[in-house]
Amino acid sequence: MASISHLFYRFPQKDPQWLTEHKMAMVSNKFLGAVCVRIGFHRHLRHNSSIIEYQIREYVTELQEAERDSNGARNYWTTVKAPPKCLPDIVESYVGAIFVDSGFDYNEVQRFFDTHIEWFFDDMSIYDTFANNHPTTHLHHILTNHIGCRDYRILAQEIPSVDGSVARVIAGVMIHDEVVAEGGAKSGKNAKVKASLVALDLIKGMAPFEFRAKFGCDCKPLEGDGMKVLQEDLVGSAI
């Protein structure tokens, strides 16, 4: 809520897609892991796993080296690998704890945001391409902006367990009511990522006219979509 409010009131002229994509950077596990290390919370995690200890130590070393070499760039955390999931979990749990412990005083959450989060996002333009690194968002950009297709969906459905094992989720990418890619995982989010990766590999390098021929797409570009789709269609027709 603090991240969304920050963007909404600071950039009232931006559309919902821009706000959503830039919010992704502010609430991502990758960023919150970096915040955890910057505050020093990682030193207080109790565990008895040598694997977790190694993963945290390796991540902290890489993150601190990236910060030293960044020349003050505030997006240094985007250049390192994803943190162990326990680190962003600590930050999220802490924020929830101070909210409850304060008697649900939102000012305490806002104070945490102002102190530890806002500094990283003084210049939001450096995160303009952050969302494109996410497979599902990248797929959306290609289908909507590059190809001009609007009849597509990414769906996920949990598959009940029949033998007591952990239930799985299967996701599919549908284009004009045909499933073109699938992916399975333990959560809907990860299943959609896997399905998106398969779909991206399937349409990689396709010009719009090739996509339309392969998937029977007859979507009409909306006004303001730009000339790229039209230009590539003309090239395809000439070929």
Secondary structure as GFF3:
##gff-version 3
##sequence-region A 1 239
A	DSSP	alpha_helix	2	10	.	.	.	ID=ss1
A	DSSP	alpha_helix	16	27	.	.	.	ID=ss2
A	DSSP	alpha_helix	29	39	.	.	.	ID=ss3
A	DSSP	three_ten_helix	41	44	.	.	.	ID=ss4
A	DSSP	alpha_helix	50	68	.	.	.	ID=ss5
A	DSSP	three_ten_helix	76	79	.	.	.	ID=ss6
A	DSSP	alpha_helix	86	101	.	.	.	ID=ss7
A	DSSP	alpha_helix	106	116	.	.	.	ID=ss8
A	DSSP	three_ten_helix	118	121	.	.	.	ID=ss9
A	DSSP	three_ten_helix	124	127	.	.	.	ID=ss10
A	DSSP	three_ten_helix	131	133	.	.	.	ID=ss11
A	DSSP	alpha_helix	135	141	.	.	.	ID=ss12
A	DSSP	pi_helix	142	147	.	.	.	ID=ss13
A	DSSP	beta_strand	152	159	.	.	.	ID=ss14
A	DSSP	beta_strand	168	175	.	.	.	ID=ss15
A	DSSP	beta_strand	178	185	.	.	.	ID=ss16
A	DSSP	alpha_helix	188	203	.	.	.	ID=ss17
A	DSSP	alpha_helix	208	215	.	.	.	ID=ss18
A	DSSP	alpha_helix	228	238	.	.	.	ID=ss19
###
